Amino acid sequence: MTPQDISLDLQVRVNHAIENKTPLSIRGGNSKLFYGREAVGDAIDISQNCGIISYEPTELVITARAGTALSLIEQTLADNNQMLPFEPPYYAETATLGGTIACNLSGPRRAYTGAARDFVLGCKILNGRGEIISFGGEVMKNVAGYDVSRLMTGDLGTLGILLEISLKVLPRPEAEITLTLERDTEKALAKLNRLAQVDFPLSASCYDGDRLFLRLSGTEGAVKSSKKAIGGEVVKSNQLIWHKIKEQQHGFFFTKKPLWRLSVAADTPPINIDGKWLYEWNGALRWLVSNASAEIIRTAAEKAGGHAIRYRHHDQNCADVFHPLPTNLLGIHQKLKQAFDPHGIFNRGRMYAEF
Amino acid sequence: MDKIQLLSELSQIVPSGALLHQQEDLRPYECDGLSAYRELPLVVVLPNTIDQVRAILQLCYRLEVPVVARGAGTGLSGGALPHKNGVLLSLVKFKQILAINPQRCTAVVQPGVRNLAISEAVKPYGLYYAPDPSSQIACTIGGNVAENSGGVHCLKYGLTVHNIQQLKVITIDGELLTIGGNGLDSAGFDLLAIMTGSEGMLGVIVEVTVKLLPIPDRAQVILAAFDDIVKAGEAVGNIISAGIIPAGLEMMDKLAIQAAEDFVHAGYPTDAEAILLCEVDGSNAEVSEHILKVRGILTQSGATQVRTAKDEAERMSFWKGRKAAFPAVGRIAPDYYCMDGTIPRKQLPHVLKTISNLSTEYNLPVANVFHAGDGNLHPLILYDANKRGELERTEEFGGKILQLCVDVGGTITGEHGVGVEKINQMCVQFNTEELTQFHAIKSAFDDKGLLNPGKAVPTLHRCAEFGAMHVHKGKLPFPELERF
């Protein structure tokens, strides 16, 4: 797609929507339409607001318009031996940077280098008053004003339209291998918790109910010495396995049952709910394929200090996707929504029914 | 405000020893680490339970009394400067480490726990807390969260916002919010991020769950000397281009080197125009590989001397010089004023040249200490507060440095916060709509504007007044506002 700045056109659309009180549903590559509650309102397509604005490998910063294809960003970085450290999933080739950031989606590397939100340095947005405003910037350290860029990350488009995003990037590791070990669930989780306390160059972990997979990334020497210390066999298809897990193309995800995502304390023992489990992030991320009730799953996640998302609900009209918020936090969310989007234009109800 | 009523109601919440209101008792709280600004609060309250904090805030909300929260008072931007009609809420009695969870690599601590005390407490588990502001021996974790503190290891390990997992916060109307969780993310908006670095404007932090990291097997530091500061700047870019993210990457200029060497005898080459300290950490094998590479890059970048610390004692000595740079500069002038801008690294030569020209223009020497890896510059302006007008000249000079940082695409504060110090420069960095957005966020948490009023985000009127004095790029900022 031709790089262009259509922010002024988008501003006109938003002002029109404000005048006519018509809600807008923000669209990029439509790769994550399945995620969250139903999108209501007229579609406003931001995918043409695209193009890399600046990229300086030695500054470790890239700035691009939100409609830029995620694949273009990752390819550009790869050409310079760098990467997005949070290893975002695509779910479709059309995935854009804006959707990735608005959903705060991160892949296998997240537990070791950080989430999308950890690498957002700044953003330009279009808020619900029709104003184009910028926060943060292109520098690593910036504490001037509230951290709006990170607030926008994971807002599911409910606070405004992302126009431009600046991200910190990192060098690609020199060497990478994946080890596999056979373990039962308890032993696999215990091993993951133990490994987390030692300075190994881990960059991904997964337990599929049968085998534990561990990815090591770093210098040749570091990977070699850690491999010896951890044990197990080297997997031949290092990249493929993590790609399949990240993109949910692993056999585990082929199901018509609801897919739940539980984010819990890493040392939580195996949770006793009927279904299939897949573990990532040292045990802090747990995928569950189950017909169990939302109440049972959410209660278990809460008990483990976390929350549960009904990640894929297969087109069933689903009222509760995200974990219900305590009343006082819901109140803050509604007030923040009001602070950014006083007319309730953007992605109404996409995150919670209340705003 | 009726002080007698306030005191009477506060005395029902906390015991008399936790309530200070005589002038001599208030004096120690009149300023934080930025001592150029001083103000006595109406009262100081030192609660030691969450219920007391809630009750104090509810009372202040009802009586509409401003509240300024304070940790150790080591902040450098006047964020904890008291409000003359307000309550100074000290959190120093909250100094318990509530839990250490080595399995999940976290610790739950009260806000008054010192930064370094966390790393000391978790050391037996082979873990540590990464952010290490230079005040880490004294500063508290509550203050670190409020300011989103950094340190010398930010480039690799991030700021406070990257290293915390859950906060318990009390809002001005007494609501206890639990933000974040024990997992790596939580439901809803990223309130953890909006709270971190909010400078006490949105809520009072009463508990923090920090993330811990395994202590690296090995850390090693390399010192490189340069006869030209531009070459030192280029060397930093060359290290990063080679795919190495050092744990620390610090630069000092000649004046800073000489002051530090005179003070702590770190073994720095005092004839150098600039030195770089590059620390690499990780497994033994990784560190060995990186040292070899970094040494090569530094030599190729024109370093006149490249030394790897021969043992742990020399490594500590190299760092001692850097960590003592501020007090060392304090020895060579009656006063110094520490700036805190961040710039894109490639702008370093231009920025240093401009600072040097301004230094001549204002006739005030400057020593530069630089977190080179992440572009965070700390120019230290040397002055004498006893000389008439010199503080004012210093502040004006400092303001120009911050404006310069914004002009080259950087920011007015990398890690010290805005506080009262940089409130005017916020008008340079943000326009009316952006500041209005900040105020709207503030109102979502604090509708009466009682938490730390007058800090962090300027009113539009203040910017109009400031703008009248400082015409930026020939444009009058905030033209829509009346001037007073």
Interface residues (C-beta under 8 A of the other chain):
Chain A: E56 P57 T58 E59 L60 V61 N81 N104 R110 A111 G114 A115 R117 D118 N127 R129 E131 I132 I133 S134 F135 G137 E138 V139 M140 K141 N142 V143 A144 G145 Y146 D147 V148 R150 L151 T153 G154 D155 L159 L170 P171 R172 E174 N193 A196 Q197 V198 D199 F200 P201 G218 T219 E220 G221 A222 K224 S225 S226 L262 S263 V264 A265 A266 D267 W281 A284 L285 A304 G305 G306 H307 I309 F322 H323 P324 L325 P326 N328 L329 I332 H333 K335 L336 Q338 A339 F340 M351 Y352
Chain B: N101 P102 Q103 R104 C105 Y125 G126 L127 E147 N148 G150 C154 L155 G158 L159 V161 H162 E175 L176 L177 T178 I179 G181 N182 G183 L184 D185 S186 A187 G188 F189 D190 L191 A193 I194 T196 G197 S198 M201 L202 L213 P214 I215 P216 D217 G237 N238 I240 S241 G243 I244 I245 G282 S283 N284 A285 E286 S288 E289 H290 T342 I343 P344 R345 K346 H371 G373 D374 G375 N376 G409 G410 T411 I412 T413 G414 E415 H416 G417 V418 K422 M426 Q429 F430 N431 E433 E434 Q437 F438 A440 I441 K442 S443 A444 F445 A456 V457
